[in-house]
Amino acid sequence: MPDRSEVTALLAAHRDGDEHALELLIPLLYEDLRRIARSHVRGGSNRLLDGGSMPEGVQLLPGDGSAVLHRRFLPPGSFEALRDEVDWSQEHVRVFGRTHPVPRLVAFYGEHPYTYSGTEHAARPLPELLLPLRARAEEAAGFQFNSVLCNLYRNGRDSMGWHRDNEPEIDPRCIASLSFGAARRFKLRHRGDGRVVNVELTDGSLLLMIDCQEHWEHALPKTTRPVNGRINLTFRRVGPANSA
Ligand SMILES: O=C(O)CCC(=O)C(=O)O
């Protein structure tokens, strides 16, 4: 069942003229209708159709790769534990000769070093708390991850600009993104025709990005809505073996 208060809030936002509200509402209702339809067809079980024990996710992309959303993949409520356990740091980027703090806190853990946004991140083991989360993501993806990039968005001013996860050391076949805490809007944009897909990433949701980095970029925009903190963990397979 979609969260009733989320549906009501989106309907109200639509009535108030928020042009993105319908785009967020439709996949939410569609996911639910699909689940009901499938359970009728299969007498209450959707395992066979789904090819496994995972409830089926919603495909967000019209083509050129997949982005599959599993809402309520994990029970809500892990935000505080992750915020306290992860070793967050404030990183900086240099743009046109000036240094700026990146608008979020980050941490990287993994088997191999990983360079992104011009900063090299040393290899270090995943903290205990993240191991069961990785195992759940691997089970859902049918893919193994050896690293995780953690992002902490402290409020609506924290964000992530348009980019692709396409550094040469990343295996582009699958990236698993888990969200905790406040719901935030996530956007995917096709690099060829500019189509944009909007989705709300809620506490405990899993987004699997599968073979879509070549054609789709993604972003987590700032919001003026008052929002609490959000943590995102993107599990990746990173390593020299993936270099072209
Ligand atoms: O916070 C998010 O959902 C997006 C994170 C992201 O784009 C990334 O880590 O590359």
PDBQT file of the ligand as one rigid body, heavy atoms in Angstrom, charges set to zero:
ROOT
HETATM    1  O1  LIG A 301      21.810  10.751  -2.674  1.00  0.00    +0.000 OA
HETATM    2  C1  LIG A 301      21.456  10.189  -3.691  1.00  0.00    +0.000 C 
HETATM    3  O2  LIG A 301      20.405   9.563  -3.792  1.00  0.00    +0.000 OA
HETATM    4  C2  LIG A 301      22.342  10.282  -4.910  1.00  0.00    +0.000 C 
HETATM    5  C3  LIG A 301      23.755   9.874  -4.643  1.00  0.00    +0.000 C 
HETATM    6  C4  LIG A 301      24.556   9.892  -5.907  1.00  0.00    +0.000 C 
HETATM    7  O3  LIG A 301      24.135  10.372  -6.914  1.00  0.00    +0.000 OA
HETATM    8  C5  LIG A 301      25.887   9.330  -5.911  1.00  0.00    +0.000 C 
HETATM    9  O4  LIG A 301      26.402   8.941  -4.846  1.00  0.00    +0.000 OA
HETATM   10  O5  LIG A 301      26.476   9.271  -6.999  1.00  0.00    +0.000 OA
ENDROOT
TORSDOF 0
